[in-house]
């Protein structure tokens, strides 16, 4: 018996490596796979990017017959089938895009037991006679993706999913595995009941995505902020979410006008345009997609490196789902939310249109939760997981804006008392803007008419700007010291806790963060050689175009990063790389090994690590007898600059974006290298930009670019800031 158990586990692990190229399972995958192989039903709540496809694809390789995967989105099916085929799995999809001849051919393939994995929509399953067709084919398992769609209590109910309730009766001996990324206990019970799952093995995986960096930034000049962020992530794939169709188009146009490849996606575009734009994004033909929430479930792109929310999401569930599109390959990814209190009234307006009192109260509470997430200075991850009923075990996640960088507690009691005194002395009858005007001593007609210029608190905070006092109000709201009441123009009210602070019975503090340090996160996030990564990424794209699949289907970013750290020079060494199974090794191994060897010949100073025996991979140490602070690509830029070339000339010669060359120069300046700044920026212009930084009283690039009135570009401002930062003028 023990021998059989060991043999089964060895078979599972062997399949994991040879077919999928993985050396170990992610959390919960192994237990789910073993349950399915034991022909037991499964109900699994797994976060986006949790690796659920492996949970049914691996059993499909080991079980006799065809595994039927029910997926709600036709747009996903082709990518999923392409990915399975790349791993050597015979896969197909059946949907409305196929011709009658293609459907007939697929039926013949099914009856000939030539299909291991079949993707269908719930609408296809519900078609008359389809179940009878499946009965004529040996079925290994049913996997139901986005299973919450079967529940009327779920956030995306689909009536056609109700037809799936017939699976148990029609296929009593076939295991059914239901997967969803979000499910409350009520939805969970409903799913299991509707699908008739038989004593299922239940898994509720952690919602924690440790590779995602969560950051909230105060919304100012949003266009400039978005541009600055995207330029820091040059060449990476990302999604920008906006709430309205018009803002989607404006942001997409802005990025395009500034040399960033971007396309829009919203429900107002024709289905052909939406499909074309999504396909271009999947295939890395454009870096950025700007979208409304209409761009959601249909994304299976593994190399999305950032998700930006330009506006406040309606609820935490939506925010989690949307940020979950980033980093599905397990590599680091950045989730940035721009928050401004001006977003709240817009969302409140739509909430106020809800006639049902209970429904309106629920939706309003969800809005308050996402506002709390954006404004409260506690660990973003802790707050996010807490919403889903999960307790984060540590005090500091180390991977959000609150927990990273230099953070210290500062006492804001005095400032809080000034604001709350103004609220109290005006009978708690005014909104944020008026209270800030009072505190800063604004000379407005309204203040004079109300005689609020006579109260004791008038002008008590005139030494600080309005932005500071708005942040104080945000902090008081977040800490439940004050609350907003009334619509559409809410007023500020003191809470019991707030009164305790106002009358000196309690103190209040907030976190002060080193924004500059945090803001520098971005760009190349993987370990290893950046120059090689760009070479392999180009090869991946060419390969993908030749075979007609998205680049991430060939190899994930994670796989490329591992290649860039270990430099596999033979097929045997390539086999040890995570994500390289037998089928991919056979199809693509020679090309990638050749490219790596070519790169090593061109860079003889690189000494690759030694491969270990067996499946152990490579040694960690790579000896590179050169400046460790700058990679070879930065050094090449430096060499050309010392010859007197301009940045534009260097970019042209190296076939790189000028923004990339600017990032190299910035790094060289900050390291104290000998850079002729006057050859890069005309001296008079440089001095003018320096004055802009000094007079703006901040080092943000956006303020200087705006002040320059289209005469100063991003690269120039970036280099001057670096020059000033090293203490030269």
PLY file of the C-alpha trace (Angstrom):
ply
format ascii 1.0
element vertex 729
property float x
property float y
property float z
element edge 728
property int vertex1
property int vertex2
end_header
0.00 0.00 0.00
2.80 2.36 0.96
4.57 1.48 -2.24
1.49 2.45 -4.29
1.18 5.75 -2.40
4.84 6.54 -3.02
4.48 5.63 -6.69
1.44 7.92 -7.05
3.26 10.85 -5.43
6.32 10.24 -7.60
4.08 10.23 -10.68
2.47 13.52 -9.64
5.84 15.18 -9.01
7.28 13.77 -12.25
4.34 15.22 -14.21
4.69 18.54 -12.41
8.30 18.83 -13.59
8.25 17.26 -17.04
4.97 18.78 -18.26
4.79 22.10 -16.42
8.43 22.70 -15.55
7.83 23.27 -11.82
9.87 21.79 -9.00
7.28 22.29 -6.27
3.62 23.10 -5.75
2.12 26.38 -4.64
0.03 26.28 -1.45
-3.05 24.00 -1.65
-2.36 22.77 -5.19
-1.12 19.34 -4.17
-4.04 18.59 -1.83
-6.59 19.65 -4.47
-4.90 17.54 -7.17
-4.76 14.46 -4.93
-8.46 14.87 -4.04
-9.43 15.02 -7.73
-7.27 11.98 -8.51
-9.14 10.16 -5.71
-12.33 11.12 -7.61
-13.55 13.41 -4.87
-15.45 16.65 -5.46
-13.59 19.86 -4.62
-14.65 23.38 -3.71
-11.71 25.81 -3.74
-11.58 29.52 -2.98
-8.28 30.63 -4.48
-7.11 34.19 -5.14
-6.38 35.40 -8.64
-2.89 34.21 -9.52
-3.11 31.34 -7.03
-2.39 28.68 -9.67
-5.82 27.08 -10.03
-5.33 26.01 -13.69
-2.64 23.53 -12.62
-5.16 22.00 -10.20
-7.19 20.58 -13.07
-4.61 20.45 -15.88
-2.27 18.10 -14.01
-5.03 15.56 -13.17
-6.16 15.80 -16.80
-2.73 14.43 -17.83
-2.97 11.52 -15.41
-6.64 10.51 -15.67
-8.25 8.58 -18.50
-10.60 10.57 -20.67
-11.31 14.26 -21.29
-11.35 16.92 -18.59
-14.15 19.42 -19.27
-13.40 22.98 -18.10
-16.38 25.33 -17.90
-15.34 28.94 -18.23
-17.60 32.01 -18.52
-15.45 33.96 -20.94
-14.84 33.02 -24.55
-12.01 35.58 -24.66
-9.99 33.52 -22.17
-10.41 30.14 -23.78
-7.96 30.52 -26.65
-5.16 31.80 -24.39
-5.75 28.96 -21.94
-5.75 26.38 -24.73
-2.58 27.90 -26.23
-0.87 27.73 -22.83
-1.89 24.10 -22.33
-0.70 23.11 -25.80
2.65 24.79 -25.18
3.03 22.41 -22.24
2.31 19.42 -24.47
-1.33 18.92 -23.41
-3.85 18.13 -26.15
-6.38 20.89 -25.53
-9.26 22.48 -27.42
-12.17 24.85 -26.91
-15.73 24.72 -28.19
-17.58 28.01 -28.48
-19.56 30.20 -30.88
-16.43 31.34 -32.75
-15.99 27.89 -34.35
-17.48 26.99 -37.71
-19.76 23.95 -38.08
-16.89 22.08 -39.79
-14.54 22.88 -36.89
-17.17 21.70 -34.38
-17.66 18.44 -36.31
-13.90 17.85 -36.39
-13.68 18.50 -32.64
-16.45 15.98 -31.95
-14.49 13.36 -33.92
-11.38 14.18 -31.90
-13.35 13.79 -28.67
-14.82 10.43 -29.65
-11.34 9.28 -30.64
-10.06 10.11 -27.13
-7.59 12.64 -28.57
-8.54 15.59 -26.35
-7.23 15.74 -22.77
-8.62 19.19 -21.96
-11.83 20.70 -23.38
-12.91 24.28 -22.58
-16.60 25.12 -22.97
-18.94 27.91 -21.87
-21.94 27.29 -19.59
-24.13 28.28 -22.55
-22.63 25.42 -24.58
-23.25 22.97 -21.71
-26.92 24.07 -21.58
-27.50 23.46 -25.32
-29.96 20.66 -26.10
-28.21 17.36 -26.72
-24.75 18.45 -25.52
-24.89 16.44 -22.32
-25.80 13.36 -24.34
-22.78 14.01 -26.55
-20.52 14.17 -23.50
-21.99 10.90 -22.24
-20.58 9.18 -25.33
-17.08 10.33 -24.38
-15.02 9.17 -21.37
-14.96 12.22 -19.05
-12.18 12.39 -16.43
-13.39 15.43 -14.48
-15.41 18.64 -14.59
-13.75 21.88 -13.51
-15.98 24.95 -13.07
-14.16 28.26 -13.16
-15.64 31.44 -11.63
-18.06 29.21 -9.73
-19.61 32.17 -7.87
-21.51 32.85 -11.12
-23.89 30.02 -10.15
-24.99 31.85 -7.00
-27.59 34.61 -6.98
-25.70 35.93 -3.94
-22.46 36.20 -5.92
-21.22 39.45 -7.46
-21.48 38.16 -11.05
-24.53 35.87 -11.28
-24.97 34.14 -14.67
-28.31 32.32 -15.19
-26.71 29.86 -17.66
-24.55 28.56 -14.81
-27.70 27.04 -13.28
-27.65 24.39 -16.02
-24.52 22.99 -14.37
-26.69 21.61 -11.59
-27.31 18.66 -13.93
-23.68 17.47 -13.86
-24.02 15.30 -10.77
-27.11 13.49 -12.03
-25.78 12.98 -15.54
-22.22 12.05 -14.49
-22.51 10.49 -11.02
-19.01 8.97 -11.07
-17.11 11.99 -12.40
-15.44 14.34 -9.87
-16.45 18.01 -9.99
-14.05 20.77 -8.94
-15.47 24.29 -8.45
-13.11 27.28 -8.27
-13.74 30.91 -7.34
-11.58 33.85 -6.28
-14.14 35.30 -3.85
-16.91 33.65 -1.91
-18.57 34.47 1.38
-19.82 31.58 3.50
-23.33 32.24 2.15
-22.12 32.08 -1.46
-20.04 28.98 -0.68
-23.07 27.11 0.65
-25.13 28.22 -2.34
-22.49 27.03 -4.84
-22.11 23.62 -3.23
-25.90 23.21 -3.10
-26.59 24.39 -6.68
-23.85 22.16 -8.13
-24.77 19.22 -5.93
-21.18 18.72 -4.77
-20.86 15.46 -2.85
-19.04 15.90 0.50
-16.47 18.07 -1.26
-12.91 18.64 -0.14
-13.07 22.34 0.76
-10.08 24.65 0.46
-10.07 28.32 1.33
-6.65 29.60 0.38
-5.06 32.70 1.80
-6.00 35.89 -0.03
-2.53 37.25 0.57
-0.56 38.04 -2.58
2.92 38.59 -1.10
4.45 39.65 -4.45
2.12 42.65 -4.80
3.27 46.02 -3.47
0.28 48.14 -2.41
0.58 51.92 -2.46
-1.88 54.80 -2.07
-0.90 58.26 -3.25
-2.79 61.50 -2.79
-4.37 62.56 -6.07
-2.98 65.88 -7.25
-2.22 66.57 -10.90
-3.29 63.10 -11.93
-2.03 63.27 -15.51
1.47 64.19 -14.37
1.38 61.58 -11.61
0.37 58.80 -13.99
3.02 59.81 -16.53
5.73 59.87 -13.90
4.77 56.43 -12.62
4.52 54.83 -16.08
7.90 56.25 -17.11
9.39 54.60 -14.03
8.03 51.30 -15.35
9.26 51.70 -18.93
8.66 48.69 -21.15
6.54 46.86 -18.58
2.96 45.70 -19.08
0.32 47.37 -16.95
-3.35 48.25 -16.55
-4.76 51.67 -15.64
-8.33 51.66 -14.33
-10.54 54.76 -14.66
-14.21 55.04 -13.69
-15.65 56.70 -16.80
-15.35 56.11 -20.53
-14.29 59.72 -21.12
-11.46 59.50 -18.55
-10.31 56.24 -20.16
-10.02 57.94 -23.54
-8.32 61.03 -22.08
-5.71 58.97 -20.22
-5.03 56.71 -23.23
-4.58 59.80 -25.45
-2.29 61.40 -22.86
-0.01 58.35 -22.72
0.08 58.01 -26.50
0.93 61.71 -26.91
3.87 61.20 -24.53
5.34 58.28 -26.43
3.86 55.47 -24.33
2.11 52.69 -26.25
-1.41 52.50 -24.81
-4.92 51.53 -25.90
-8.38 52.12 -24.38
-10.95 49.52 -23.32
-14.53 50.27 -22.26
-18.09 49.13 -22.98
-18.71 52.05 -25.37
-16.23 50.64 -27.89
-17.39 48.04 -30.38
-16.73 44.41 -29.51
-14.30 44.18 -32.43
-12.26 47.14 -31.15
-12.29 45.80 -27.57
-11.14 42.38 -28.76
-8.44 43.89 -30.96
-7.12 46.13 -28.17
-7.11 43.31 -25.62
-5.29 41.05 -28.07
-2.66 43.73 -28.72
-2.10 44.03 -24.97
-1.87 40.26 -24.48
0.69 40.02 -27.26
2.87 42.84 -25.85
2.21 44.99 -28.90
1.24 47.77 -26.47
2.51 48.20 -22.93
-0.55 49.73 -21.26
-4.29 49.19 -21.44
-6.48 51.96 -19.99
-9.84 50.56 -19.00
-13.03 50.71 -17.01
-13.97 47.75 -14.84
-15.39 46.20 -18.04
-11.81 44.97 -18.46
-11.74 42.36 -15.74
-12.33 38.64 -15.64
-11.10 38.10 -19.20
-7.46 38.80 -18.35
-5.12 35.87 -17.98
-1.90 37.73 -18.84
0.78 36.60 -16.41
3.35 39.39 -16.92
1.28 42.40 -15.84
3.77 44.32 -13.71
1.53 47.10 -12.43
-2.11 48.05 -11.92
-2.95 51.71 -11.40
-6.32 53.00 -10.15
-6.75 56.62 -11.20
-10.00 56.83 -9.26
-11.42 55.32 -6.08
-12.93 51.83 -6.61
-16.52 51.24 -5.47
-15.61 48.46 -3.06
-12.78 46.31 -1.73
-13.92 43.23 -3.70
-13.53 45.09 -7.00
-10.19 46.57 -5.96
-8.86 43.15 -4.95
-10.00 41.54 -8.20
-8.51 44.33 -10.32
-5.16 44.48 -8.52
-5.12 40.69 -8.73
-4.48 41.01 -12.47
-0.91 41.99 -11.61
1.91 39.57 -10.89
0.11 36.35 -11.76
3.52 34.79 -12.50
4.56 35.31 -8.88
7.08 38.03 -9.73
7.00 41.45 -8.00
4.26 43.80 -9.18
3.06 47.27 -8.14
-0.52 48.29 -7.26
-0.97 52.06 -7.06
-4.18 53.81 -6.05
-4.55 57.57 -6.50
-6.98 58.80 -3.88
-8.74 62.14 -3.73
-11.73 62.99 -1.58
-13.35 64.48 -4.68
-14.04 60.90 -5.82
-16.35 60.23 -2.88
-19.27 62.58 -3.78
-19.34 61.11 -7.31
-19.77 57.60 -5.92
-22.19 58.82 -3.23
-24.42 60.32 -5.93
-24.99 56.91 -7.53
-25.47 55.27 -4.14
-28.16 57.81 -3.28
-30.11 56.72 -6.36
-30.62 53.25 -4.86
-34.23 53.12 -3.64
-33.95 50.07 -1.38
-32.79 51.25 2.06
-30.99 48.02 2.99
-29.19 47.73 -0.34
-28.17 51.41 -0.17
-26.78 50.96 3.35
-24.76 47.89 2.27
-23.27 49.67 -0.75
-22.46 52.75 1.37
-20.68 50.61 3.96
-18.62 49.03 1.18
-17.64 52.50 0.00
-16.63 53.46 3.55
-14.45 50.35 3.72
-12.50 51.25 0.58
-12.14 54.87 1.80
-10.75 53.51 5.06
-8.30 51.36 3.11
-7.10 54.42 1.18
-6.83 56.82 4.11
-5.98 54.82 7.22
-2.28 54.61 8.02
-2.17 50.93 8.86
-0.62 48.14 6.82
-2.52 47.96 3.50
-2.17 44.18 3.36
-3.46 43.75 6.91
-6.49 45.92 6.12
-7.18 44.18 2.80
-7.01 40.68 4.24
-9.04 41.74 7.26
-11.91 42.67 4.96
-12.04 39.04 3.78
-11.94 37.75 7.33
-8.27 36.77 7.22
-5.81 37.83 9.90
-2.35 38.80 8.68
0.08 37.25 11.18
2.71 40.01 11.35
2.70 43.70 12.25
4.70 44.74 9.20
4.25 43.16 5.76
7.31 44.93 4.35
5.59 45.28 0.97
3.23 48.23 1.11
3.78 51.97 1.36
2.95 51.97 5.06
5.33 49.17 6.01
8.28 49.97 3.75
10.65 52.88 3.84
11.36 55.05 6.85
8.12 55.39 8.75
7.77 57.12 12.08
4.89 58.09 14.30
4.35 61.84 14.62
2.06 63.60 17.09
-0.71 65.53 15.28
-2.78 66.30 18.38
-2.39 70.10 18.09
-3.36 70.16 14.42
-6.27 67.82 15.12
-7.52 70.10 17.91
-7.36 73.16 15.62
-9.55 71.43 13.01
-12.00 69.98 15.52
-12.28 73.30 17.34
-13.29 74.94 14.05
-15.89 72.20 13.52
-17.26 72.63 17.04
-17.33 76.45 17.00
-19.38 76.39 13.77
-21.99 74.00 15.25
-20.83 71.03 13.16
-22.69 72.44 10.18
-20.02 72.79 7.46
-18.00 70.65 5.08
-14.28 70.09 4.63
-13.60 73.04 2.29
-15.17 75.65 4.59
-13.44 74.29 7.70
-10.07 74.40 5.92
-10.79 77.99 4.84
-11.43 78.93 8.47
-8.27 77.24 9.76
-6.06 78.85 7.09
-7.64 82.30 7.58
-9.09 82.58 4.07
-10.65 85.99 3.36
-13.82 84.86 1.60
-17.20 86.53 1.26
-18.92 83.53 2.82
-16.67 83.54 5.90
-17.27 87.28 6.41
-21.04 86.92 5.97
-21.16 84.08 8.53
-18.75 86.03 10.79
-16.53 82.98 11.01
-13.54 85.31 10.84
-14.40 86.26 14.42
-14.14 82.82 15.99
-11.05 81.91 17.98
-9.83 79.24 15.54
-9.89 81.53 12.49
-6.38 81.61 10.95
-4.92 79.31 13.63
-3.31 77.22 10.90
-2.31 79.93 8.43
1.35 78.89 8.68
0.52 75.71 6.67
-1.13 75.39 3.27
-4.60 74.01 2.57
-3.17 70.70 1.35
-1.73 70.03 4.81
-5.05 70.68 6.54
-6.98 68.51 4.08
-4.58 65.68 4.94
-5.27 66.30 8.64
-9.02 66.05 7.97
-8.45 62.80 6.03
-6.53 61.40 8.98
-9.28 62.40 11.44
-11.90 60.73 9.24
-9.77 57.60 8.91
-9.29 57.35 12.67
-13.00 57.93 13.34
-12.39 61.21 15.20
-14.78 62.99 12.88
-17.39 61.70 10.47
-19.26 63.02 7.46
-23.05 63.24 7.45
-25.61 64.35 4.90
-25.85 64.36 1.13
-25.08 65.61 -1.42
-22.99 68.11 0.60
-21.78 66.27 3.72
-20.83 68.19 6.87
-18.24 67.27 9.51
-19.36 65.98 12.91
-17.26 65.15 15.96
-17.38 61.61 17.33
-17.08 60.73 21.01
-13.48 59.74 20.38
-12.91 63.08 18.65
-14.26 65.00 21.63
-11.75 63.20 23.84
-8.92 64.49 21.65
-10.40 68.00 21.42
-10.57 68.36 25.22
-7.11 66.91 25.83
-8.15 63.56 27.23
-6.44 61.62 24.40
-3.66 62.22 21.91
-3.59 61.35 18.25
-0.67 60.39 16.00
-0.12 59.52 12.37
2.54 57.83 10.31
5.05 59.99 8.53
6.46 58.20 5.52
9.54 58.69 3.39
7.63 59.18 0.14
10.74 59.61 -1.98
12.15 56.24 -1.03
8.92 54.43 -1.69
8.27 56.18 -4.98
11.46 54.82 -6.47
10.07 51.29 -6.56
9.56 50.19 -10.11
11.33 49.26 -13.27
13.14 45.94 -13.55
12.03 43.92 -10.53
13.57 40.56 -11.20
16.96 39.32 -10.14
19.65 38.79 -12.69
21.05 40.46 -15.77
18.86 43.27 -17.17
20.70 43.35 -20.49
20.09 39.64 -21.03
16.48 39.98 -19.91
15.80 42.51 -22.67
17.41 40.19 -25.23
15.37 37.19 -24.07
12.21 39.25 -23.93
12.71 40.26 -27.57
13.33 36.64 -28.53
10.18 35.59 -26.63
8.09 38.14 -28.52
9.45 37.02 -31.92
8.84 33.39 -31.03
5.29 34.13 -29.88
4.50 36.01 -33.10
5.76 33.09 -35.19
3.50 30.54 -33.47
0.55 32.90 -32.90
0.37 33.01 -29.08
0.86 35.75 -26.45
4.51 36.07 -25.30
3.78 35.03 -21.70
2.53 31.69 -23.01
6.02 30.90 -24.33
7.80 31.69 -21.05
6.75 33.77 -18.06
8.76 36.73 -16.77
9.66 34.57 -13.77
11.23 31.99 -16.08
13.18 34.66 -18.01
14.44 36.20 -14.75
15.71 32.81 -13.63
17.52 32.39 -16.94
19.12 35.81 -16.41
20.46 34.77 -13.03
21.83 31.36 -13.99
22.76 31.67 -17.72
21.86 28.09 -18.83
24.23 27.24 -21.69
22.99 23.74 -22.58
19.60 22.04 -22.89
20.42 20.02 -19.77
20.95 23.25 -17.82
17.86 24.83 -19.37
15.78 21.88 -18.15
16.51 22.96 -14.55
14.85 26.37 -15.05
11.41 26.80 -13.45
8.66 26.82 -16.08
10.61 24.81 -18.69
8.86 21.47 -19.19
9.76 18.86 -21.79
7.48 20.26 -24.51
8.78 23.84 -24.16
12.36 22.60 -23.95
11.91 20.75 -27.24
10.17 23.68 -28.97
12.17 26.65 -27.68
15.21 25.37 -25.80
17.72 25.61 -28.66
16.80 29.21 -29.55
17.03 30.49 -25.98
20.25 28.60 -25.19
21.81 30.00 -28.40
20.79 33.56 -27.46
22.28 33.18 -23.96
25.56 31.81 -25.34
25.69 34.64 -27.88
25.21 37.16 -25.08
27.98 35.56 -23.00
30.40 35.73 -25.95
29.59 39.44 -26.34
30.13 40.01 -22.60
33.22 37.94 -21.66
33.47 39.62 -18.24
30.40 37.64 -17.09
31.25 34.38 -15.33
28.11 32.21 -15.18
27.38 30.17 -12.04
28.19 26.49 -12.00
25.31 24.07 -12.44
24.73 21.58 -9.63
24.04 17.95 -10.26
20.58 16.43 -10.53
17.57 18.73 -10.20
19.28 21.13 -7.88
19.53 24.01 -10.30
22.44 26.44 -10.15
24.72 27.89 -7.54
23.72 31.29 -6.32
26.97 33.14 -6.84
27.76 34.84 -10.09
31.23 36.35 -10.24
31.28 39.54 -12.27
34.60 41.42 -12.02
33.10 44.83 -12.74
31.31 47.66 -11.00
28.49 45.99 -9.13
26.53 49.21 -8.81
25.96 49.52 -12.50
25.16 46.78 -14.96
26.77 46.41 -18.35
23.94 48.28 -20.07
24.52 51.37 -17.88
28.27 51.09 -18.44
27.74 51.05 -22.21
25.72 54.27 -21.94
28.51 55.82 -19.85
31.14 54.84 -22.43
29.22 56.54 -25.22
28.60 59.68 -23.14
32.33 60.07 -22.47
32.78 60.23 -26.25
30.65 63.39 -26.27
27.40 61.88 -27.60
24.10 63.43 -26.55
21.37 61.35 -24.88
19.40 61.36 -28.12
22.44 60.07 -30.03
23.12 57.38 -27.40
19.48 56.27 -27.52
19.56 56.09 -31.32
22.83 54.17 -31.40
21.75 51.71 -28.69
18.19 51.38 -30.08
16.75 52.17 -26.65
14.10 54.66 -25.52
15.44 58.06 -24.49
13.71 57.60 -21.12
15.81 54.45 -20.59
19.04 56.34 -21.35
17.90 59.11 -18.97
17.48 56.53 -16.20
21.06 55.34 -16.86
22.39 58.91 -16.68
20.45 59.60 -13.48
22.02 56.55 -11.87
25.51 57.56 -13.02
25.08 61.10 -11.65
23.89 59.88 -8.27
26.87 57.51 -8.08
29.21 60.50 -8.59
30.46 59.46 -12.03
32.08 62.07 -14.27
29.15 63.31 -16.36
29.30 66.45 -18.53
25.83 67.77 -17.66
26.26 70.82 -19.92
26.53 68.51 -22.91
23.17 66.99 -22.01
21.19 70.07 -20.97
21.89 73.65 -22.09
23.36 75.46 -19.02
20.83 78.30 -19.02
17.93 75.90 -19.15
19.50 73.76 -16.42
19.76 76.77 -14.09
16.14 77.72 -14.83
14.99 74.19 -13.92
17.07 74.31 -10.73
15.28 77.54 -9.77
11.93 75.84 -10.40
12.82 73.05 -7.97
13.94 75.57 -5.35
10.91 77.86 -5.65
8.43 74.98 -5.71
9.73 73.90 -2.28
9.51 70.26 -3.33
11.46 67.78 -5.38
8.51 66.30 -7.25
9.02 66.16 -11.02
5.38 66.90 -11.73
5.43 70.35 -10.14
8.47 71.42 -12.16
7.11 70.02 -15.44
3.85 71.88 -14.88
5.71 75.06 -13.92
7.77 74.78 -17.09
4.60 75.11 -19.18
5.60 72.47 -21.76
9.17 73.80 -22.07
10.64 71.19 -19.68
10.34 67.48 -20.40
10.41 64.60 -17.96
13.98 63.52 -18.77
15.41 67.01 -18.27
13.69 67.48 -14.92
14.85 64.06 -13.81
18.51 64.73 -14.61
18.55 68.19 -13.02
17.02 66.80 -9.82
19.74 64.12 -9.74
22.41 66.77 -10.37
21.12 68.90 -7.50
20.91 65.81 -5.32
24.63 65.20 -5.55
25.39 68.72 -4.41
26.60 70.37 -7.62
25.22 73.44 -9.28
0 1
1 2
2 3
3 4
4 5
5 6
6 7
7 8
8 9
9 10
10 11
11 12
12 13
13 14
14 15
15 16
16 17
17 18
18 19
19 20
20 21
21 22
22 23
23 24
24 25
25 26
26 27
27 28
28 29
29 30
30 31
31 32
32 33
33 34
34 35
35 36
36 37
37 38
38 39
39 40
40 41
41 42
42 43
43 44
44 45
45 46
46 47
47 48
48 49
49 50
50 51
51 52
52 53
53 54
54 55
55 56
56 57
57 58
58 59
59 60
60 61
61 62
62 63
63 64
64 65
65 66
66 67
67 68
68 69
69 70
70 71
71 72
72 73
73 74
74 75
75 76
76 77
77 78
78 79
79 80
80 81
81 82
82 83
83 84
84 85
85 86
86 87
87 88
88 89
89 90
90 91
91 92
92 93
93 94
94 95
95 96
96 97
97 98
98 99
99 100
100 101
101 102
102 103
103 104
104 105
105 106
106 107
107 108
108 109
109 110
110 111
111 112
112 113
113 114
114 115
115 116
116 117
117 118
118 119
119 120
120 121
121 122
122 123
123 124
124 125
125 126
126 127
127 128
128 129
129 130
130 131
131 132
132 133
133 134
134 135
135 136
136 137
137 138
138 139
139 140
140 141
141 142
142 143
143 144
144 145
145 146
146 147
147 148
148 149
149 150
150 151
151 152
152 153
153 154
154 155
155 156
156 157
157 158
158 159
159 160
160 161
161 162
162 163
163 164
164 165
165 166
166 167
167 168
168 169
169 170
170 171
171 172
172 173
173 174
174 175
175 176
176 177
177 178
178 179
179 180
180 181
181 182
182 183
183 184
184 185
185 186
186 187
187 188
188 189
189 190
190 191
191 192
192 193
193 194
194 195
195 196
196 197
197 198
198 199
199 200
200 201
201 202
202 203
203 204
204 205
205 206
206 207
207 208
208 209
209 210
210 211
211 212
212 213
213 214
214 215
215 216
216 217
217 218
218 219
219 220
220 221
221 222
222 223
223 224
224 225
225 226
226 227
227 228
228 229
229 230
230 231
231 232
232 233
233 234
234 235
235 236
236 237
237 238
238 239
239 240
240 241
241 242
242 243
243 244
244 245
245 246
246 247
247 248
248 249
249 250
250 251
251 252
252 253
253 254
254 255
255 256
256 257
257 258
258 259
259 260
260 261
261 262
262 263
263 264
264 265
265 266
266 267
267 268
268 269
269 270
270 271
271 272
272 273
273 274
274 275
275 276
276 277
277 278
278 279
279 280
280 281
281 282
282 283
283 284
284 285
285 286
286 287
287 288
288 289
289 290
290 291
291 292
292 293
293 294
294 295
295 296
296 297
297 298
298 299
299 300
300 301
301 302
302 303
303 304
304 305
305 306
306 307
307 308
308 309
309 310
310 311
311 312
312 313
313 314
314 315
315 316
316 317
317 318
318 319
319 320
320 321
321 322
322 323
323 324
324 325
325 326
326 327
327 328
328 329
329 330
330 331
331 332
332 333
333 334
334 335
335 336
336 337
337 338
338 339
339 340
340 341
341 342
342 343
343 344
344 345
345 346
346 347
347 348
348 349
349 350
350 351
351 352
352 353
353 354
354 355
355 356
356 357
357 358
358 359
359 360
360 361
361 362
362 363
363 364
364 365
365 366
366 367
367 368
368 369
369 370
370 371
371 372
372 373
373 374
374 375
375 376
376 377
377 378
378 379
379 380
380 381
381 382
382 383
383 384
384 385
385 386
386 387
387 388
388 389
389 390
390 391
391 392
392 393
393 394
394 395
395 396
396 397
397 398
398 399
399 400
400 401
401 402
402 403
403 404
404 405
405 406
406 407
407 408
408 409
409 410
410 411
411 412
412 413
413 414
414 415
415 416
416 417
417 418
418 419
419 420
420 421
421 422
422 423
423 424
424 425
425 426
426 427
427 428
428 429
429 430
430 431
431 432
432 433
433 434
434 435
435 436
436 437
437 438
438 439
439 440
440 441
441 442
442 443
443 444
444 445
445 446
446 447
447 448
448 449
449 450
450 451
451 452
452 453
453 454
454 455
455 456
456 457
457 458
458 459
459 460
460 461
461 462
462 463
463 464
464 465
465 466
466 467
467 468
468 469
469 470
470 471
471 472
472 473
473 474
474 475
475 476
476 477
477 478
478 479
479 480
480 481
481 482
482 483
483 484
484 485
485 486
486 487
487 488
488 489
489 490
490 491
491 492
492 493
493 494
494 495
495 496
496 497
497 498
498 499
499 500
500 501
501 502
502 503
503 504
504 505
505 506
506 507
507 508
508 509
509 510
510 511
511 512
512 513
513 514
514 515
515 516
516 517
517 518
518 519
519 520
520 521
521 522
522 523
523 524
524 525
525 526
526 527
527 528
528 529
529 530
530 531
531 532
532 533
533 534
534 535
535 536
536 537
537 538
538 539
539 540
540 541
541 542
542 543
543 544
544 545
545 546
546 547
547 548
548 549
549 550
550 551
551 552
552 553
553 554
554 555
555 556
556 557
557 558
558 559
559 560
560 561
561 562
562 563
563 564
564 565
565 566
566 567
567 568
568 569
569 570
570 571
571 572
572 573
573 574
574 575
575 576
576 577
577 578
578 579
579 580
580 581
581 582
582 583
583 584
584 585
585 586
586 587
587 588
588 589
589 590
590 591
591 592
592 593
593 594
594 595
595 596
596 597
597 598
598 599
599 600
600 601
601 602
602 603
603 604
604 605
605 606
606 607
607 608
608 609
609 610
610 611
611 612
612 613
613 614
614 615
615 616
616 617
617 618
618 619
619 620
620 621
621 622
622 623
623 624
624 625
625 626
626 627
627 628
628 629
629 630
630 631
631 632
632 633
633 634
634 635
635 636
636 637
637 638
638 639
639 640
640 641
641 642
642 643
643 644
644 645
645 646
646 647
647 648
648 649
649 650
650 651
651 652
652 653
653 654
654 655
655 656
656 657
657 658
658 659
659 660
660 661
661 662
662 663
663 664
664 665
665 666
666 667
667 668
668 669
669 670
670 671
671 672
672 673
673 674
674 675
675 676
676 677
677 678
678 679
679 680
680 681
681 682
682 683
683 684
684 685
685 686
686 687
687 688
688 689
689 690
690 691
691 692
692 693
693 694
694 695
695 696
696 697
697 698
698 699
699 700
700 701
701 702
702 703
703 704
704 705
705 706
706 707
707 708
708 709
709 710
710 711
711 712
712 713
713 714
714 715
715 716
716 717
717 718
718 719
719 720
720 721
721 722
722 723
723 724
724 725
725 726
726 727
727 728
